[in-house]
Amino acid sequence: MEIGKDDHIHLLVSAPPKLSVTNIMRWLKGISAWHLFRECPELQTSYWKKQGRHLLSPSYYVESIGSVNEQAVAKYIDDQRKKEVKLE
């Protein structure tokens, strides 16, 4: 397994107000880790089975898009991806 230069991802998520950000992030990280451990079982010995080790950072950053329209945020995310590709 090769780890790339990127250490983060951008997501544009729409969720009903009754769902908390904490629960959404817990679900996204949990499902992501489950799939990664399933596809790359060797990660389990390096992360999951070692105390204090995290496959994914326990922290996260979330921002509400407020009055900005969804298309503007989607364009920003796409522009960030393009900048990161150019840096490689």
C-alpha positions as a printed Julia matrix, in Angstrom:
88×3 Matrix{Float64}:
   0.0    0.0     0.0
   1.32   3.43   -0.9
   0.27   6.54    0.96
  -0.05   9.65   -1.18
   0.81  13.23   -0.31
  -2.75  14.22    0.54
  -3.76  14.12    4.18
  -7.33  15.32    3.87
 -10.47  15.15    1.78
 -13.18  17.61    0.91
 -16.83  16.56    1.13
 -20.02  18.43    0.37
 -22.68  16.78    2.52
 -26.35  17.59    2.78
 -28.1   16.3     5.87
 -31.36  16.98    7.7
 -31.02  19.21   10.78
 -32.0   16.35   13.1
 -28.64  14.64   12.4
 -25.72  15.96   14.43
 -22.41  16.76   12.77
 -20.69  14.49   15.3
 -22.83  11.5    14.32
 -22.39  12.17   10.6
 -18.6   12.34   10.98
 -18.54   9.24   13.19
 -20.52   7.36   10.54
 -18.36   8.59    7.62
 -15.1    7.75    9.39
 -16.38   4.41   10.69
 -17.6    3.22    7.29
 -14.4    4.47    5.61
 -12.18   2.67    8.13
 -14.25  -0.52    7.82
 -13.82  -0.53    4.03
 -10.09   0.23    4.28
  -9.52  -2.55    6.83
 -11.5   -4.95    4.63
  -9.54  -4.04    1.49
  -6.15  -3.76    3.23
  -6.17  -6.12    6.23
  -2.49  -5.36    6.94
  -3.63  -1.96    8.23
  -5.28  -3.67   11.19
  -1.95  -4.68   12.71
  -0.57  -1.16   12.33
  -3.58   0.81   13.5
  -6.71  -0.9    14.75
  -5.05  -3.45   17.02
  -2.54  -1.02   18.55
  -3.75   1.05   21.46
  -3.78   4.78   20.86
  -3.34   4.51   17.08
  -5.92   5.96   14.73
  -6.31   5.19   11.04
  -8.13   8.48   10.64
  -7.5   11.58   12.72
 -10.01  11.91   15.55
 -10.42  15.57   14.6
 -12.27  17.16   11.69
 -13.27  20.55   10.35
 -16.84  21.32    9.33
 -18.29  24.52    7.96
 -21.84  25.37    7.08
 -22.18  26.86    3.61
 -24.85  29.26    4.88
 -25.94  31.68    2.19
 -23.39  30.45   -0.38
 -25.04  28.3    -3.01
 -24.19  24.65   -3.37
 -22.72  25.08   -6.87
 -20.17  27.61   -5.57
 -19.0   25.19   -2.87
 -18.83  22.3    -5.36
 -16.72  24.49   -7.67
 -14.39  25.4    -4.78
 -13.89  21.71   -3.93
 -13.21  20.88   -7.58
 -10.72  23.78   -7.82
  -8.91  22.5    -4.72
  -8.62  19.05   -6.29
  -7.18  20.56   -9.47
  -4.59  22.54   -7.46
  -3.54  19.4    -5.59
  -3.16  17.45   -8.85
  -0.92  20.22  -10.25
   1.34  20.02   -7.18
   2.1   16.36   -7.81
